[in-house]
Every structure is written in structure tokens, then in C-alpha cells.
């Protein structure tokens, strides 16, 4: 019986949370997997990872990248300036 493996954490910070495209769509109201794929293809969506290579089927997003992408799209109104 082997001991459980403890993941390494750089600098004591929490390990990144990776999301599937479906999980990103749950996080972003109104987002669909097809829309996310179009954004990925056009280079306008959040940063992503292809751990299985460029032509692999696995696409992952770091949760903090998705949140940063959402927050970068903030629009202020004249009243908020």
C-alpha cells in the first residue's frame, strides 16, 4: 500500500484550479461551449492549455485566467468615471 501523494505548491500558494470548457461555461453566464471554442480560435477568449498537444482533444483553462479575462472586459459608464 503506497502513501497518498501530496502535490507540490510553489511558495505555499494554492495549486491552480483547472477547468474544462463545460466548467468555464458554468462560471460565465450565457457562455456556450461553441462560443468559447470560437473565442479560442479567434484568440479573443481566456488563455488556455493543450496538455495533449496542439491537435489533442483536451483543453483546460486556469480558473484565475478565466476570472482575469472576465474582469478585463469591465465597462464603466459615464456616471462611474
C-alpha positions as CSV (number, residue, x, y, z in Angstrom):
1,X,0.0,0.0,0.0
2,X,1.5,3.3,-1.0
3,X,1.2,6.6,0.8
4,X,-1.0,9.4,-0.6
5,X,0.8,11.8,-2.8
6,X,0.8,15.5,-1.7
7,X,1.1,17.9,-4.7
8,X,3.9,20.4,-4.6
9,X,2.9,24.1,-4.2
10,X,5.2,26.9,-5.2
11,X,5.8,29.4,-2.4
12,X,3.0,28.0,-0.3
13,X,0.3,29.3,-2.6
14,X,-2.7,27.2,-3.5
15,X,-2.4,24.9,-6.6
16,X,-4.1,26.3,-9.7
17,X,-7.7,25.1,-10.4
18,X,-8.1,23.8,-14.0
19,X,-11.5,23.9,-15.7
20,X,-12.9,22.1,-18.7
21,X,-14.7,24.2,-21.3
22,X,-18.0,23.0,-19.8
23,X,-17.0,24.2,-16.4
24,X,-16.0,27.6,-17.8
25,X,-19.5,27.9,-19.3
26,X,-20.9,27.2,-15.8
27,X,-18.8,30.0,-14.5
28,X,-19.7,32.5,-17.2
29,X,-23.4,33.1,-17.5
30,X,-24.7,32.8,-21.1
31,X,-21.4,31.2,-22.4
32,X,-21.7,28.1,-24.6
33,X,-19.0,25.6,-25.4
34,X,-19.4,26.5,-29.1
35,X,-19.0,30.2,-28.3
36,X,-15.9,29.5,-26.1
37,X,-14.4,27.4,-29.0
38,X,-15.0,30.4,-31.4
39,X,-13.3,32.8,-28.9
40,X,-10.4,30.4,-28.6
41,X,-10.0,30.1,-32.4
42,X,-10.1,33.9,-32.8
43,X,-7.6,34.5,-30.0
44,X,-10.2,36.6,-28.0
45,X,-11.0,34.2,-25.2
46,X,-9.2,33.4,-22.0
47,X,-5.7,31.8,-22.0
48,X,-5.9,28.0,-22.2
49,X,-3.8,24.9,-22.1
50,X,-3.5,22.0,-24.5
51,X,-1.8,19.3,-22.4
52,X,-2.3,16.7,-25.1
53,X,-0.6,18.9,-27.8
54,X,-1.9,21.3,-30.4
55,X,-4.1,18.7,-32.1
56,X,-5.2,17.0,-28.9
57,X,-8.7,17.0,-27.7
58,X,-8.1,18.1,-24.1
59,X,-8.4,21.9,-23.5
60,X,-8.1,23.3,-20.0
61,X,-8.4,26.8,-18.5
62,X,-6.9,28.0,-15.3
63,X,-9.7,29.4,-13.2
64,X,-7.7,32.6,-12.4
65,X,-7.2,33.2,-16.1
66,X,-10.9,33.0,-16.8
67,X,-11.6,35.4,-13.9
68,X,-8.9,37.8,-15.1
69,X,-10.4,37.6,-18.7
70,X,-13.9,38.4,-17.4
71,X,-12.6,41.3,-15.2
72,X,-10.6,42.8,-18.1
73,X,-13.8,43.3,-20.0
74,X,-15.3,45.7,-17.4
75,X,-17.0,48.6,-19.0
76,X,-17.6,51.8,-17.0
77,X,-20.4,54.2,-17.6
78,X,-20.0,58.0,-17.7
79,X,-21.6,58.2,-14.2
80,X,-18.9,55.8,-12.8
81,X,-16.0,57.9,-14.1
